[in-house]
């Protein structure tokens, strides 16, 4: 889910990390399935990322 959201933005892991202030290592772990993000984080990121995409579009 996190990877799909990041890909929607067109950002690299590093750029996504910088923009949303999430450690790059955490994003890597989420995307590779080593760790699972809390559900509230997924929902919050969905809202924020989709809002950002709408603003840019």
The first five atom37 places (N, CA, C, CB, O) and aatype in JSON, in Angstrom:
{
  "aatype": [20, 20, 20, 20, 20, 20, 20, 20, 20, 20, 20, 20, 20, 20, 20, 20, 20, 20, 20, 20, 20, 20, 20, 20, 20, 20, 20, 20, 20, 20, 20, 20, 20, 20, 20, 20, 20, 20, 20, 20, 20, 20, 20, 20, 20, 20, 20, 20, 20, 20, 20, 20, 20, 20, 20, 20, 20],
  "atom_mask": [
    [1, 1, 1, 1, 1],
    [1, 1, 1, 1, 1],
    [1, 1, 1, 1, 1],
    [1, 1, 1, 1, 1],
    [1, 1, 1, 1, 1],
    [1, 1, 1, 1, 1],
    [1, 1, 1, 1, 1],
    [1, 1, 1, 1, 1],
    [1, 1, 1, 1, 1],
    [1, 1, 1, 1, 1],
    [1, 1, 1, 1, 1],
    [1, 1, 1, 1, 1],
    [1, 1, 1, 1, 1],
    [1, 1, 1, 1, 1],
    [1, 1, 1, 1, 1],
    [1, 1, 1, 1, 1],
    [1, 1, 1, 1, 1],
    [1, 1, 1, 1, 1],
    [1, 1, 1, 1, 1],
    [1, 1, 1, 1, 1],
    [1, 1, 1, 1, 1],
    [1, 1, 1, 1, 1],
    [1, 1, 1, 1, 1],
    [1, 1, 1, 1, 1],
    [1, 1, 1, 1, 1],
    [1, 1, 1, 1, 1],
    [1, 1, 1, 1, 1],
    [1, 1, 1, 1, 1],
    [1, 1, 1, 1, 1],
    [1, 1, 1, 1, 1],
    [1, 1, 1, 1, 1],
    [1, 1, 1, 1, 1],
    [1, 1, 1, 1, 1],
    [1, 1, 1, 1, 1],
    [1, 1, 1, 1, 1],
    [1, 1, 1, 1, 1],
    [1, 1, 1, 1, 1],
    [1, 1, 1, 1, 1],
    [1, 1, 1, 1, 1],
    [1, 1, 1, 1, 1],
    [1, 1, 1, 1, 1],
    [1, 1, 1, 1, 1],
    [1, 1, 1, 1, 1],
    [1, 1, 1, 1, 1],
    [1, 1, 1, 1, 1],
    [1, 1, 1, 1, 1],
    [1, 1, 1, 1, 1],
    [1, 1, 1, 1, 1],
    [1, 1, 1, 1, 1],
    [1, 1, 1, 1, 1],
    [1, 1, 1, 1, 1],
    [1, 1, 1, 1, 1],
    [1, 1, 1, 1, 1],
    [1, 1, 1, 1, 1],
    [1, 1, 1, 1, 1],
    [1, 1, 1, 1, 1],
    [1, 1, 1, 1, 1]
  ],
  "atom_positions": [
    [[0.82, -1.2, 0.0], [0.0, 0.0, 0.0], [0.86, 1.26, 0.0], [-0.93, 0.0, 1.2], [0.59, 2.2, -0.75]],
    [[1.9, 1.28, 0.83], [2.76, 2.46, 0.91], [3.47, 2.66, -0.42], [3.78, 2.33, 2.06], [3.59, 3.79, -0.9]],
    [[3.94, 1.58, -1.01], [4.63, 1.69, -2.3], [3.69, 2.25, -3.36], [5.18, 0.32, -2.75], [4.09, 3.09, -4.16]],
    [[2.45, 1.8, -3.37], [1.47, 2.31, -4.34], [1.24, 3.8, -4.15], [0.14, 1.55, -4.2], [1.18, 4.56, -5.11]],
    [[1.12, 4.21, -2.9], [0.95, 5.64, -2.61], [2.16, 6.44, -3.08], [0.72, 5.88, -1.11], [2.02, 7.5, -3.7]],
    [[3.34, 5.92, -2.79], [4.57, 6.62, -3.2], [4.65, 6.7, -4.71], [5.81, 5.91, -2.63], [5.03, 7.73, -5.26]],
    [[4.31, 5.61, -5.39], [4.37, 5.6, -6.85], [3.36, 6.58, -7.45], [4.1, 4.2, -7.38], [3.62, 7.16, -8.51]],
    [[2.22, 6.77, -6.8], [1.25, 7.76, -7.27], [1.85, 9.17, -7.29], [0.0, 7.74, -6.39], [1.52, 10.0, -8.13]],
    [[2.75, 9.41, -6.34], [3.37, 10.73, -6.26], [4.48, 10.89, -7.29], [3.92, 10.97, -4.87], [4.86, 12.02, -7.63]],
    [[5.01, 9.76, -7.78], [6.13, 9.82, -8.71], [7.45, 10.12, -8.01], [5.87, 10.87, -9.76], [8.44, 10.44, -8.66]],
    [[7.47, 10.0, -6.68], [8.67, 10.33, -5.92], [9.5, 9.09, -5.63], [8.29, 11.02, -4.61], [8.98, 7.98, -5.5]],
    [[10.81, 9.28, -5.53], [11.7, 8.22, -5.08], [11.46, 8.0, -3.59], [13.2, 8.56, -5.37], [10.78, 8.8, -2.93]],
    [[12.02, 6.93, -3.06], [11.89, 6.7, -1.62], [12.48, 7.86, -0.83], [12.59, 5.38, -1.22], [11.9, 8.3, 0.16]],
    [[13.63, 8.37, -1.28], [14.27, 9.46, -0.56], [13.43, 10.73, -0.61], [15.66, 9.73, -1.14], [13.26, 11.41, 0.4]],
    [[12.9, 11.04, -1.79], [12.07, 12.25, -1.94], [10.78, 12.14, -1.12], [11.74, 12.5, -3.43], [10.35, 13.11, -0.49]],
    [[10.17, 10.95, -1.12], [8.96, 10.72, -0.33], [9.28, 10.87, 1.16], [8.37, 9.3, -0.62], [8.53, 11.48, 1.92]],
    [[10.41, 10.3, 1.55], [10.87, 10.42, 2.93], [11.03, 11.87, 3.34], [12.19, 9.68, 3.11], [10.58, 12.28, 4.41]],
    [[11.68, 12.64, 2.49], [11.91, 14.05, 2.79], [10.6, 14.83, 2.86], [12.83, 14.68, 1.74], [10.39, 15.63, 3.77]],
    [[9.72, 14.6, 1.89], [8.48, 15.36, 1.81], [7.55, 15.09, 2.99], [7.77, 15.05, 0.51], [6.95, 16.01, 3.55]],
    [[7.43, 13.82, 3.37], [6.47, 13.45, 4.41], [7.13, 13.18, 5.77], [5.7, 12.22, 3.98], [6.49, 12.71, 6.71]],
    [[8.42, 13.48, 5.85], [9.17, 13.38, 7.1], [9.06, 12.0, 7.76], [8.7, 14.43, 8.07], [8.79, 11.88, 8.95]],
    [[9.29, 10.98, 6.94], [9.31, 9.6, 7.4], [10.73, 9.09, 7.09], [8.18, 8.71, 6.69], [11.21, 9.25, 5.97]],
    [[11.38, 8.48, 8.05], [12.73, 7.98, 7.76], [12.75, 7.05, 6.54], [13.29, 7.24, 8.99], [11.88, 6.19, 6.39]],
    [[13.74, 7.23, 5.7], [13.84, 6.42, 4.47], [13.89, 4.94, 4.81], [15.09, 6.83, 3.66], [13.28, 4.12, 4.12]],
    [[14.6, 4.6, 5.84], [14.72, 3.19, 6.24], [13.34, 2.61, 6.57], [15.67, 3.05, 7.47], [13.06, 1.45, 6.26]],
    [[12.48, 3.39, 7.2], [11.13, 2.95, 7.54], [10.33, 2.68, 6.26], [10.41, 3.99, 8.41], [9.63, 1.67, 6.17]],
    [[10.44, 3.57, 5.29], [9.75, 3.37, 4.02], [10.25, 2.11, 3.34], [9.95, 4.59, 3.09], [9.45, 1.31, 2.83]],
    [[11.56, 1.91, 3.32], [12.14, 0.7, 2.74], [11.58, -0.55, 3.41], [13.69, 0.72, 2.86], [11.18, -1.5, 2.74]],
    [[11.55, -0.54, 4.74], [11.04, -1.69, 5.48], [9.57, -1.95, 5.18], [11.22, -1.48, 6.98], [9.17, -3.11, 5.01]],
    [[8.77, -0.91, 5.1], [7.34, -1.07, 4.78], [7.17, -1.64, 3.38], [6.6, 0.28, 4.9], [6.38, -2.56, 3.17]],
    [[7.91, -1.1, 2.43], [7.75, -1.54, 1.05], [8.24, -2.97, 0.82], [8.48, -0.6, 0.12], [7.71, -3.68, -0.03]],
    [[9.23, -3.39, 1.57], [9.78, -4.74, 1.41], [9.1, -5.76, 2.31], [11.27, -4.73, 1.71], [9.43, -6.95, 2.27]],
    [[8.14, -5.31, 3.1], [7.39, -6.22, 3.95], [8.12, -6.64, 5.22], [7.04, -7.42, 3.18], [7.67, -7.56, 5.9]],
    [[9.22, -5.98, 5.54], [9.93, -6.31, 6.77], [9.18, -5.8, 8.0], [11.35, -5.73, 6.75], [9.25, -6.38, 9.08]],
    [[8.45, -4.72, 7.81], [7.61, -4.15, 8.86], [6.31, -3.71, 8.22], [8.32, -2.94, 9.59], [6.24, -3.45, 7.02]],
    [[5.29, -3.64, 9.04], [3.98, -3.21, 8.56], [3.64, -1.88, 9.22], [2.88, -4.28, 8.86], [3.72, -1.75, 10.44]],
    [[3.25, -0.88, 8.42], [2.89, 0.4, 9.03], [1.58, 0.27, 9.81], [2.76, 1.51, 7.96], [0.7, -0.5, 9.42]],
    [[1.46, 1.02, 10.89], [0.18, 1.02, 11.62], [-0.94, 1.49, 10.69], [0.26, 1.92, 12.89], [-0.73, 2.32, 9.81]],
    [[-2.11, 0.97, 10.9], [-3.26, 1.29, 10.05], [-3.55, 2.79, 10.03], [-4.49, 0.54, 10.52], [-3.9, 3.34, 8.98]],
    [[-3.4, 3.46, 11.18], [-3.67, 4.9, 11.21], [-2.68, 5.67, 10.34], [-3.63, 5.42, 12.65], [-3.02, 6.7, 9.77]],
    [[-1.45, 5.17, 10.23], [-0.44, 5.83, 9.39], [-0.82, 5.67, 7.92], [0.97, 5.24, 9.66], [-0.72, 6.61, 7.14]],
    [[-1.26, 4.48, 7.55], [-1.68, 4.24, 6.16], [-2.84, 5.16, 5.8], [-2.08, 2.76, 5.97], [-2.82, 5.79, 4.74]],
    [[-3.84, 5.25, 6.66], [-5.0, 6.08, 6.39], [-4.62, 7.56, 6.3], [-6.06, 5.88, 7.46], [-5.1, 8.28, 5.42]],
    [[-3.76, 8.0, 7.19], [-3.32, 9.39, 7.18], [-2.53, 9.69, 5.9], [-2.46, 9.69, 8.41], [-2.76, 10.71, 5.25]],
    [[-1.61, 8.81, 5.54], [-0.83, 9.02, 4.32], [-1.72, 9.01, 3.08], [0.26, 7.94, 4.18], [-1.52, 9.81, 2.16]],
    [[-2.71, 8.12, 3.04], [-3.64, 8.1, 1.91], [-4.31, 9.46, 1.74], [-4.71, 7.01, 2.1], [-4.38, 9.99, 0.64]],
    [[-4.78, 10.0, 2.83], [-5.48, 11.28, 2.81], [-4.54, 12.41, 2.36], [-6.06, 11.59, 4.2], [-4.89, 13.22, 1.5]],
    [[-3.37, 12.44, 2.95], [-2.42, 13.52, 2.66], [-1.9, 13.43, 1.23], [-1.26, 13.49, 3.65], [-1.86, 14.43, 0.51]],
    [[-1.49, 12.24, 0.82], [-0.94, 12.06, -0.53], [-2.0, 12.37, -1.59], [-0.41, 10.62, -0.71], [-1.71, 13.08, -2.55]],
    [[-3.2, 11.86, -1.41], [-4.25, 12.13, -2.4], [-4.6, 13.6, -2.44], [-5.51, 11.31, -2.09], [-4.88, 14.14, -3.51]],
    [[-4.58, 14.27, -1.29], [-4.81, 15.71, -1.26], [-3.72, 16.46, -2.0], [-4.89, 16.2, 0.18], [-4.0, 17.41, -2.73]],
    [[-2.47, 16.04, -1.8], [-1.35, 16.68, -2.5], [-1.45, 16.48, -4.01], [-0.02, 16.13, -1.99], [-1.18, 17.39, -4.78]],
    [[-1.85, 15.28, -4.43], [-1.98, 15.0, -5.87], [-3.07, 15.87, -6.48], [-2.3, 13.51, -6.1], [-2.91, 16.38, -7.58]],
    [[-4.19, 16.03, -5.77], [-5.28, 16.86, -6.28], [-4.84, 18.32, -6.41], [-6.49, 16.76, -5.35], [-5.22, 18.99, -7.38]],
    [[-4.05, 18.81, -5.46], [-3.56, 20.18, -5.53], [-2.65, 20.39, -6.74], [-2.81, 20.53, -4.26], [-2.71, 21.43, -7.4]],
    [[-1.82, 19.39, -7.02], [-0.88, 19.5, -8.12], [-1.54, 19.31, -9.47], [0.23, 18.5, -7.96], [-1.09, 19.86, -10.48]],
    [[-2.61, 18.51, -9.49], [-3.27, 18.14, -10.75], [-4.06, 19.24, -11.27], [-4.14, 16.96, -10.6], [-4.68, 19.11, -12.33]]
  ]
}
